[in-house]
Amino acid sequence: MLKKLITEVDHFKSQSHNFKILVLTNLVYALVQPVIDIFVAAYIMRNSDDTSMVVTYQLAIYTGIPLTFLINGFLLRYVSIRLLYSIGMMMSGVSMIIMMSLTTLTIEGIGVAGITMGLSFGLYWANRDYLAIYTTNDDNRNYYYGLETFFYTLIAIIIPVAIGWFIQSKSGAEGKHDAYVIITCIVFVITICASAVCFRGRFENPVQKKYIFFKFHPLWYKLLSLASFKGLAQGFLVTAPAMLIFKILGEEGALGNAQSIGAVLAAIIIYFVGRFSKPSDRIKTFTVGLVLFAIGACANGILFNETGVIVFLLLLLMAKPLMDLAYYPIQLRVIDIVSKIERRGEFAYILNHEAGLYLGRLLGAGTFLMLFYFVSEDFALQYAVAIIAILQLCSIFISKNIIAHGNRIATEPDTVEPEKVMEEAASNLV
């Protein structure tokens, strides 16, 4: 056992300096992800008891993200990518500070906090995605995302339980609010530490300074459709566990315990899938994740009780990392291919990819809000996730088509005339 562990450590050490720094940066920042994803939603639920306000907060976040992707593209001309990446991480703490400073939760206040968190996520993900392309290749991307997901999942065991216990140890509304304030301060300190680690990397800004295009290769449009389906789940999935558990299980302590069940097994499985799977295995990994998500969502919809929520969370612990483990390498592989064909910088595709995600997020969150306002809150909580999970099964067929199309292009000789491509790119540029 010890020999195998040493082998895995040696394999990590054999990676490039930037690879290791990027993983370590994201590892430190991962300590605050459960707080951002789960307990902010729980805080809104505790102080408003209104699930529509949670989804409104999520919509505000998703509105801020694409806006910041655009701003980030402009800033990359003048500002170090390490600094922008660090600011993105620290702004998540600023957003929580804004939320905690609200004496009464209103749509306006939640909107400001949500937009600020969206700005944080935009800076974080825009630069993180580019750095992932910059530091990895198609052969080690399964390992990169498997390693990240392994640590994320392990952290998801400890942090929710610790925070849930800490909040529950405080009595009264004022005591619990103070607990959230303390957690927010800790989050801010951790983001500063993650930023310090990031500055140890030798990361370079994108060479190309023009990022906005309107016409793309047909393969890219297929990926955008896949991104829309991914966004469909993101529009509701981030806050769904918190809303379901708070409504059905009742308290943050239960929230933390439920999020931690089965996470150790999930982390180990995900690590080995990422470590030993090949690029050709991505469709299988994606399919398993999507099917598990659909089963869990349907179980929650059918049962809609404590058992249903636990089953949903158990399967989600495995499904979400499996989907991400397959999706991100597929995305980066397509960017590798189309950026070479169209002679464009990778960040142009990272920016445009966000448009596909945003469309899906609006549809996902909109589905919940329509069911909430036109039917009932319970109906929305019971069936919105199941509807979205079943629709997401279409992603299996889209991803198969993308990989087949990409493989055909990758094996064809390069017959694209550079002059023609550059003329077309110039005509499409804003």
Residue pairs with C-beta under 8 A, 6 or more apart in sequence:
8 275
11 143
11 275
12 20
12 23
12 147
13 20
15 140
16 135
17 201
17 202
18 131
18 134
18 135
18 201
18 202
18 203
19 135
19 136
19 140
19 144
21 197
21 198
21 200
21 201
22 128
22 131
22 132
22 135
22 201
23 144
23 147
23 148
24 197
25 85
25 194
25 197
25 198
25 201
26 128
26 148
26 194
27 148
27 151
28 190
28 193
28 194
28 197
29 89
29 124
29 190
29 191
29 194
30 148
30 151
30 152
30 155
31 155
31 159
31 190
32 92
32 93
32 187
32 190
32 191
33 152
33 155
34 155
34 156
34 159
34 160
34 163
34 259
35 96
35 159
35 163
35 183
35 187
36 92
36 96
36 117
36 187
37 238
37 239
38 160
38 241
38 242
38 255
38 259
39 160
39 163
39 167
39 180
39 183
39 242
39 252
39 255
40 57
40 96
40 99
40 117
41 54
41 57
41 58
41 238
41 239
41 242
41 243
42 242
42 246
42 252
42 255
43 99
43 100
43 180
44 50
44 53
44 54
44 57
44 99
44 105
44 110
45 51
45 54
45 242
45 243
45 246
45 247
46 176
46 246
46 252
47 105
48 105
51 243
51 247
51 372
51 377
51 380
51 381
52 369
52 372
52 373
52 377
53 105
53 107
53 110
54 239
54 242
54 243
55 236
55 239
55 365
55 368
55 369
55 372
56 107
56 110
56 111
56 114
57 110
57 111
57 113
57 114
57 239
58 114
58 235
58 236
58 238
58 239
58 365
59 114
59 235
59 361
59 362
59 365
60 110
60 111
60 112
60 113
60 114
60 115
60 117
60 118
61 114
61 115
61 117
61 118
61 121
62 118
62 234
62 235
62 358
62 361
62 362
62 365
63 114
63 115
63 118
64 114
64 115
64 116
64 117
64 118
64 119
64 121
64 122
65 118
65 121
65 122
65 125
65 354
65 357
65 358
66 122
66 354
66 355
66 358
67 118
67 119
67 122
68 118
68 119
68 121
68 122
68 123
68 126
69 122
69 125
69 126
69 350
69 351
69 354
70 212
70 351
71 122
72 84
72 122
72 123
72 126
72 127
73 126
73 211
73 212
73 347
73 351
75 84
76 84
76 205
76 206
76 209
76 347
77 209
80 205
81 127
81 130
81 131
81 203
81 204
81 205
81 206
82 198
82 199
82 201
82 203
84 123
84 126
84 127
85 123
85 124
85 127
85 128
85 131
85 195
85 198
85 203
86 194
86 195
86 198
86 199
87 123
87 195
88 119
88 120
88 121
88 122
88 123
88 124
88 125
88 126
88 127
89 120
89 124
89 191
89 194
89 195
89 198
90 120
90 188
90 191
90 192
90 195
91 116
91 117
91 119
91 120
91 123
92 117
92 120
92 121
92 124
92 187
92 191
93 184
93 187
93 188
93 191
94 116
94 120
94 188
95 113
95 114
95 116
95 117
95 120
96 113
96 117
96 184
96 187
96 188
97 184
97 188
98 109
98 112
98 113
98 116
99 109
99 110
99 113
99 184
100 177
100 180
100 181
100 184
102 109
102 110
102 113
122 354
126 347
126 350
126 351
126 354
129 350
129 353
130 206
130 346
130 347
130 350
131 201
131 203
132 141
132 144
132 328
132 332
133 332
133 335
133 336
133 346
133 350
134 203
134 204
134 346
135 144
135 203
136 144
136 332
138 279
138 329
138 332
138 333
138 336
139 279
141 279
141 328
141 329
141 332
141 333
142 273
142 274
142 275
142 277
142 278
142 279
142 281
142 282
142 325
142 329
143 274
143 275
144 274
145 274
145 324
145 325
145 328
145 329
146 270
146 271
146 272
146 273
146 274
146 275
146 277
146 325
147 271
147 274
147 275
149 267
149 270
149 271
149 274
149 321
149 324
149 325
150 267
150 268
150 270
150 271
150 274
151 267
152 321
153 263
153 266
153 267
153 270
153 317
153 321
154 263
154 264
154 267
156 259
156 260
156 263
156 317
157 260
157 263
157 264
157 267
158 260
160 255
160 256
160 257
160 259
160 260
161 256
161 257
161 259
161 260
162 256
163 183
163 252
163 256
164 251
164 252
164 253
164 254
164 255
164 256
164 257
165 253
165 256
166 179
166 182
166 183
167 176
167 179
167 180
167 183
167 252
167 253
168 251
168 252
168 253
169 179
170 176
170 178
170 179
206 345
206 346
206 347
207 345
208 344
208 345
208 347
208 348
210 345
210 348
210 429
211 345
211 347
211 348
211 351
212 348
212 351
212 429
212 430
213 344
213 348
213 352
213 425
213 428
213 429
213 430
214 428
214 430
215 424
215 428
216 338
216 342
216 349
216 352
217 338
217 341
217 342
218 405
219 334
219 337
219 338
219 402
219 405
219 406
219 409
220 334
220 338
220 349
220 352
222 398
222 401
222 402
222 405
223 330
223 331
223 334
223 353
223 356
223 402
224 352
224 353
224 355
224 356
225 356
225 398
226 327
226 330
226 356
226 395
226 398
226 399
226 402
227 331
227 353
227 356
227 357
227 360
228 356
228 357
228 359
228 360
228 363
229 360
229 391
229 392
229 394
229 395
229 398
230 323
230 327
230 357
230 360
230 392
230 395
231 356
231 357
231 358
231 359
231 360
231 361
231 362
231 363
231 364
232 360
232 361
232 363
232 364
232 388
232 391
232 392
233 293
233 360
233 364
233 388
233 389
233 392
234 357
234 360
234 361
234 364
235 360
235 361
235 362
235 363
235 364
235 365
235 366
235 367
235 368
235 388
236 364
236 365
236 367
236 368
236 384
236 385
236 388
237 316
237 320
237 364
237 385
237 388
240 381
240 384
240 385
241 255
241 258
241 259
241 312
241 313
241 316
242 255
243 381
244 300
244 309
244 312
244 381
245 254
245 255
245 258
245 309
245 313
246 252
246 255
247 381
248 304
248 305
248 306
248 309
249 255
249 258
249 306
249 309
258 309
258 310
258 313
259 313
259 317
261 310
261 313
261 314
261 317
262 314
262 317
262 318
263 317
266 317
266 318
266 321
269 318
270 318
270 321
270 322
270 325
273 285
273 322
273 325
274 325
277 285
279 329
279 333
282 326
282 329
282 330
282 399
282 403
283 326
283 396
283 399
283 400
283 403
285 322
285 325
285 326
286 322
286 323
286 326
286 327
286 330
286 395
286 396
286 399
287 396
288 322
289 318
289 319
289 320
289 321
289 322
289 323
289 324
289 325
289 326
290 319
290 323
290 389
290 392
290 393
290 395
290 396
291 393
292 315
292 316
292 318
292 319
292 322
293 315
293 316
293 319
293 320
293 323
293 389
293 392
294 386
294 389
294 390
294 392
294 393
295 315
296 311
296 312
296 313
296 314
296 315
296 316
296 319
296 389
297 312
297 385
297 386
297 388
297 389
297 390
298 386
298 389
298 390
299 308
299 311
299 312
299 315
300 308
300 309
300 311
300 312
300 382
300 385
300 386
301 308
301 382
301 383
301 385
301 386
302 308
303 311
304 378
304 381
304 382
312 385
326 399
327 399
330 399
330 402
330 403
331 353
333 406
334 349
334 402
334 406
335 346
335 349
335 350
337 406
337 409
337 410
338 344
338 349
339 345
339 346
339 348
339 349
340 414
341 409
341 416
341 421
342 421
342 424
342 425
343 418
343 421
343 422
343 425
344 425
364 388
367 384
367 387
367 388
368 380
368 384
369 380
371 379
371 380
371 383
371 384
372 380
